[in-house]
């Protein structure tokens, strides 16, 4: 039965270029995650602005106009 040495298999092809490429990918991932978080914050703000318009500002505006017409 042949014994497999996973450590030798895994680390035999790792060099400085591979480590730099991995580090670059990790930086790209960090940047992408940060960008997603910022976009989610912006989306949250936009949704709140839309909710305020539809549930507060527009109904209040219409109610004021109806009161003016009735008086």
TAJO-V642043 format. One record per backbone hydrogen bond with DSSP energy under -0.5 kcal/mol. CO is the residue of the C=O (numbers start at 0). NH is the residue of the N-H. If there is no record, write none. Layout:
[[CO:NH] [CO:NH]]
This chain:
[[3:5] [4:8] [5:9] [6:10] [7:11] [9:12] [10:13] [14:18] [15:19] [16:20] [17:21] [18:22] [19:23] [20:24] [21:25] [22:26] [23:27] [24:28] [25:29] [26:30] [27:31] [28:32] [29:33] [30:34] [31:35] [32:36] [33:37] [34:38] [35:39] [36:40] [37:41] [38:42] [39:43] [40:44] [41:45] [42:46] [43:47] [44:48] [45:49] [46:50] [47:51] [48:52] [49:53] [50:54] [51:55] [51:56] [52:57] [55:59] [56:60] [57:61] [58:62] [59:63] [60:64] [61:65] [62:66] [63:67] [64:68] [65:69] [66:70]]
